[in-house]
Amino acid sequence: MQNIEKSPFDAYLPKDIARIVENIGVAKANLDFWSMFVLAILGGVFVALGSELFIFVIHDSKFSFGITNFLGGLAYSLGTILIVIAGAELFNSNNLIVMAYMDRKISLTKVLRNWCIVFLGNFLGAISVVIWVYFAKYWSFNESLVGAKALLIAHDKVTHTFLQAFAQGVICNALVCLAVWLCYGGHSVTDKILSVILPTTAFVTLGYEHTVANMYFIPLGLILKNHPEVIQAAGRITEGVVEVAQLTLKNYLFRNMLPVTLGNIFGGSVLVGVVYWFIYLRKKGAKR
């Protein structure tokens, strides 16, 4: 790995960030199975905690739609902060390891191994929080309005067309990977926290689709749709009859998870990883 000269005051230049991301990609791809898997479980847990806080903050907000989502996005940033500071593996940001592959530092097999293990670990981590949240009856807070908001969010996410979900996944993960890119440009904990907040807040505020966050949002909704008190509370939010017929496991898998995951891969790997590789690392790769 090439060493990057560190200044205690200035952020790294973009060309230095590219080399840092490449070096980190090599390290991530070469992690042993159990380290990678457990870190991925933590990643799913951290994203789910941010998602839980997001729902709680926005569930009864009296602010405008935009301000409400912006505040929720700030709350959701908790998950990203925990990942980059405490340490965890996240499928979305790990799309950046494609830079190490493009520079021939790792094989395609190692890229796919990382993505598959981390995706599974993220799912198990997110689902574990769903289970704890359910039995803690977090959803029953404020006369079940918290659960009602979770239900409405989940239902909305499975009603997109394939193309809409894919496109929202593309933009979402471009912002997620840019957040991590900026984080690698800083030196201190404060630098890193401040750098990830706005890109993370942006994709949440704008309502884009994050496959790991949806591992929390939609399974929680699938459980809560069987609770009449939650359905009734959702009716109070929408001021009408709430239909949740489309909130099914099949729609989750094929109308959300599949297109959103593909979109996330394209947005993170191609629009950020490959683009920055082309700009800053291509010449070295071309000599090989």
LOLO-331695 format. One record per residue (C-alpha): residue number from 0; residue in three letters; z, y, x. Coordinates in steps of 0.05 Angstrom, whole numbers. Example, Ala and Ser with C-alpha at 12.3 -4.5 7.8 and 13.67 -1.06 7.14 Angstrom:
# residues 2
NODE   num   residuo        w        v        u
NODE     0       ALA      156      -90      246
NODE     1       SER      143      -21      273
***
This chain:
# residues 288
NODE   num   residuo        w        v        u
NODE     0       MET        0        0        0
NODE     1       GLN      -17       70       24
NODE     2       ASN       42      116       32
NODE     3       ILE       40      183       -4
NODE     4       GLU       73      242       31
NODE     5       LYS      128      269      -14
NODE     6       SER      148      341      -22
NODE     7       PRO      216      354      -53
NODE     8       PHE      189      414      -91
NODE     9       ASP      116      407     -109
NODE    10       ALA       88      356     -158
NODE    11       TYR       38      306     -130
NODE    12       LEU      -34      326     -134
NODE    13       PRO      -78      286     -182
NODE    14       LYS     -112      249     -125
NODE    15       ASP      -43      228     -100
NODE    16       ILE      -22      207     -170
NODE    17       ALA      -84      162     -173
NODE    18       ARG      -62      126     -110
NODE    19       ILE       10      120     -136
NODE    20       VAL      -15       91     -202
NODE    21       GLU      -58       41     -163
NODE    22       ASN        0       20     -119
NODE    23       ILE       46       12     -179
NODE    24       GLY       -9      -28     -214
NODE    25       VAL      -11      -77     -156
NODE    26       ALA       65      -84     -158
NODE    27       LYS       65      -94     -234
NODE    28       ALA       10     -147     -231
NODE    29       ASN       48     -186     -177
NODE    30       LEU      115     -188     -212
NODE    31       ASP      143     -258     -223
NODE    32       PHE      140     -284     -295
NODE    33       TRP      213     -275     -314
NODE    34       SER      220     -205     -285
NODE    35       MET      157     -184     -321
NODE    36       PHE      177     -218     -386
NODE    37       VAL      248     -191     -390
NODE    38       LEU      225     -121     -371
NODE    39       ALA      173     -127     -427
NODE    40       ILE      227     -146     -477
NODE    41       LEU      265      -83     -456
NODE    42       GLY      201      -43     -466
NODE    43       GLY      195      -68     -537
NODE    44       VAL      268      -53     -550
NODE    45       PHE      262       18     -523
NODE    46       VAL      200       34     -564
NODE    47       ALA      234        6     -626
NODE    48       LEU      296       49     -614
NODE    49       GLY      251      111     -609
NODE    50       SER      215       89     -673
NODE    51       GLU      282       79     -709
NODE    52       LEU      304      149     -689
NODE    53       PHE      237      177     -712
NODE    54       ILE      246      148     -782
NODE    55       PHE      317      174     -788
NODE    56       VAL      298      245     -766
NODE    57       ILE      240      252     -815
NODE    58       HIS      262      212     -875
NODE    59       ASP      290      270     -916
NODE    60       SER      263      330     -879
NODE    61       LYS      251      393     -920
NODE    62       PHE      207      424     -867
NODE    63       SER      131      427     -871
NODE    64       PHE       91      364     -857
NODE    65       GLY       72      388     -787
NODE    66       ILE      141      411     -766
NODE    67       THR      172      347     -793
NODE    68       ASN      125      303     -753
NODE    69       PHE      135      346     -691
NODE    70       LEU      211      337     -695
NODE    71       GLY      201      263     -707
NODE    72       GLY      155      260     -646
NODE    73       LEU      209      292     -603
NODE    74       ALA      258      240     -627
NODE    75       TYR      209      184     -614
NODE    76       SER      203      207     -542
NODE    77       LEU      269      172     -530
NODE    78       GLY      231      107     -523
NODE    79       THR      183      133     -471
NODE    80       ILE      240      166     -432
NODE    81       LEU      280      101     -431
NODE    82       ILE      219       63     -406
NODE    83       VAL      201      110     -348
NODE    84       ILE      272      125     -326
NODE    85       ALA      312       62     -341
NODE    86       GLY      254       17     -324
NODE    87       ALA      213      -29     -370
NODE    88       GLU      144      -58     -378
NODE    89       LEU      101      -31     -435
NODE    90       PHE       33      -59     -455
NODE    91       ASN        5        9     -471
NODE    92       SER       20       42     -404
NODE    93       ASN        4      -21     -366
NODE    94       ASN      -68      -11     -386
NODE    95       LEU      -69       35     -325
NODE    96       ILE      -66      -25     -278
NODE    97       VAL     -140      -30     -289
NODE    98       MET     -145       23     -233
NODE    99       ALA     -119      -29     -183
NODE   100       TYR     -170      -78     -209
NODE   101       MET     -228      -29     -204
NODE   102       ASP     -208      -16     -131
NODE   103       ARG     -207      -91     -119
NODE   104       LYS     -133      -94     -103
NODE   105       ILE     -118     -146     -157
NODE   106       SER     -160     -196     -196
NODE   107       LEU     -180     -193     -269
NODE   108       THR     -137     -255     -280
NODE   109       LYS      -76     -217     -257
NODE   110       VAL      -92     -159     -303
NODE   111       LEU      -99     -205     -363
NODE   112       ARG      -36     -244     -343
NODE   113       ASN        4     -180     -342
NODE   114       TRP      -23     -155     -408
NODE   115       CYS      -11     -221     -444
NODE   116       ILE       60     -231     -418
NODE   117       VAL       79     -158     -430
NODE   118       PHE       48     -157     -500
NODE   119       LEU       88     -219     -520
NODE   120       GLY      152     -191     -489
NODE   121       ASN      143     -124     -524
NODE   122       PHE      134     -160     -590
NODE   123       LEU      198     -201     -582
NODE   124       GLY      237     -139     -560
NODE   125       ALA      213      -98     -620
NODE   126       ILE      226     -155     -669
NODE   127       SER      296     -164     -641
NODE   128       VAL      311      -91     -660
NODE   129       VAL      281     -102     -729
NODE   130       ILE      330     -159     -740
NODE   131       TRP      390     -120     -715
NODE   132       VAL      371      -59     -755
NODE   133       TYR      362     -101     -818
NODE   134       PHE      430     -135     -813
NODE   135       ALA      463      -68     -794
NODE   136       LYS      435      -42     -860
NODE   137       TYR      407       19     -826
NODE   138       TRP      354       19     -880
NODE   139       SER      407       30     -935
NODE   140       PHE      429       98     -907
NODE   141       ASN      424      159     -952
NODE   142       GLU      416      118    -1015
NODE   143       SER      362       74     -983
NODE   144       LEU      317      134     -969
NODE   145       VAL      315      114     -895
NODE   146       GLY      288       46     -914
NODE   147       ALA      241       77     -964
NODE   148       LYS      210      120     -910
NODE   149       ALA      203       60     -865
NODE   150       LEU      168       23     -921
NODE   151       LEU      119       79     -935
NODE   152       ILE      102       86     -861
NODE   153       ALA       89       12     -855
NODE   154       HIS       46       11     -918
NODE   155       ASP        4       70     -894
NODE   156       LYS      -10       35     -828
NODE   157       VAL      -42      -26     -860
NODE   158       THR      -88       13     -906
NODE   159       HIS     -133       42     -851
NODE   160       THR     -204       17     -842
NODE   161       PHE     -217      -23     -778
NODE   162       LEU     -255       36     -747
NODE   163       GLN     -201       86     -767
NODE   164       ALA     -146       43     -737
NODE   165       PHE     -187       32     -674
NODE   166       ALA     -202      106     -664
NODE   167       GLN     -129      125     -675
NODE   168       GLY     -109       72     -624
NODE   169       VAL     -158      101     -574
NODE   170       ILE     -130      172     -578
NODE   171       CYS      -58      147     -580
NODE   172       ASN      -61      108     -516
NODE   173       ALA     -100      161     -479
NODE   174       LEU      -40      206     -492
NODE   175       VAL       10      151     -475
NODE   176       CYS      -24      137     -408
NODE   177       LEU      -31      212     -393
NODE   178       ALA       44      218     -405
NODE   179       VAL       57      163     -354
NODE   180       TRP        6      194     -307
NODE   181       LEU       43      261     -310
NODE   182       CYS      109      225     -299
NODE   183       TYR       84      196     -233
NODE   184       GLY       69      267     -211
NODE   185       GLY      142      287     -211
NODE   186       HIS      199      272     -163
NODE   187       SER      263      281     -203
NODE   188       VAL      290      251     -267
NODE   189       THR      282      319     -299
NODE   190       ASP      209      324     -277
NODE   191       LYS      194      256     -307
NODE   192       ILE      229      269     -373
NODE   193       LEU      196      336     -384
NODE   194       SER      128      309     -366
NODE   195       VAL      128      253     -418
NODE   196       ILE      157      290     -477
NODE   197       LEU       97      332     -501
NODE   198       PRO       42      278     -494
NODE   199       THR       87      229     -530
NODE   200       THR      106      280     -583
NODE   201       ALA       32      296     -592
NODE   202       PHE        9      226     -610
NODE   203       VAL       67      216     -658
NODE   204       THR       59      284     -691
NODE   205       LEU      -15      271     -702
NODE   206       GLY       -2      203     -731
NODE   207       TYR      -40      160     -682
NODE   208       GLU      -30       85     -675
NODE   209       HIS       12       52     -621
NODE   210       THR       10      -23     -622
NODE   211       VAL       81      -34     -595
NODE   212       ALA      112       18     -641
NODE   213       ASN       77      -17     -698
NODE   214       MET      112      -82     -677
NODE   215       TYR      174      -47     -704
NODE   216       PHE      148       -4     -761
NODE   217       ILE      107      -57     -798
NODE   218       PRO      152     -119     -792
NODE   219       LEU      210      -75     -817
NODE   220       GLY      167      -54     -876
NODE   221       LEU      148     -126     -891
NODE   222       ILE      221     -143     -898
NODE   223       LEU      241      -82     -938
NODE   224       LYS      186      -89     -990
NODE   225       ASN      228     -145    -1020
NODE   226       HIS      286      -99    -1035
NODE   227       PRO      282      -65    -1104
NODE   228       GLU      329       -9    -1083
NODE   229       VAL      282       10    -1027
NODE   230       ILE      221        9    -1073
NODE   231       GLN      259       54    -1122
NODE   232       ALA      278      102    -1066
NODE   233       ALA      206      104    -1043
NODE   234       GLY      187      124    -1113
NODE   235       ARG      235      183    -1108
NODE   236       ILE      200      205    -1044
NODE   237       THR      129      200    -1072
NODE   238       GLU      150      221    -1142
NODE   239       GLY      109      163    -1171
NODE   240       VAL      101       88    -1173
NODE   241       VAL       99       56    -1105
NODE   242       GLU       49       -1    -1094
NODE   243       VAL       60      -44    -1032
NODE   244       ALA       11     -100    -1048
NODE   245       GLN      -29      -86     -985
NODE   246       LEU       32      -91     -940
NODE   247       THR       20     -164     -920
NODE   248       LEU       24     -203     -855
NODE   249       LYS      -52     -214     -858
NODE   250       ASN      -66     -140     -863
NODE   251       TYR      -17     -125     -807
NODE   252       LEU      -52     -173     -761
NODE   253       PHE     -125     -158     -778
NODE   254       ARG     -124      -86     -805
NODE   255       ASN      -74      -58     -755
NODE   256       MET      -53     -100     -696
NODE   257       LEU     -123     -123     -677
NODE   258       PRO     -161      -57     -682
NODE   259       VAL     -102      -16     -655
NODE   260       THR      -93      -62     -595
NODE   261       LEU     -167      -58     -579
NODE   262       GLY     -166       17     -587
NODE   263       ASN     -104       23     -543
NODE   264       ILE     -138      -17     -488
NODE   265       PHE     -200       26     -491
NODE   266       GLY     -162       92     -493
NODE   267       GLY     -114       74     -437
NODE   268       SER     -157       31     -391
NODE   269       VAL     -225       66     -398
NODE   270       LEU     -212      138     -418
NODE   271       VAL     -155      147     -370
NODE   272       GLY     -153       90     -319
NODE   273       VAL     -227       81     -305
NODE   274       VAL     -242      155     -310
NODE   275       TYR     -190      174     -258
NODE   276       TRP     -210      115     -214
NODE   277       PHE     -282      141     -216
NODE   278       ILE     -260      211     -197
NODE   279       TYR     -209      196     -142
NODE   280       LEU     -214      124     -118
NODE   281       ARG     -287      104     -129
NODE   282       LYS     -311      118      -57
NODE   283       LYS     -262       69      -26
NODE   284       GLY     -279       17      -79
NODE   285       ALA     -353       27      -67
NODE   286       LYS     -346        9        7
NODE   287       ARG     -317      -59       -8
***
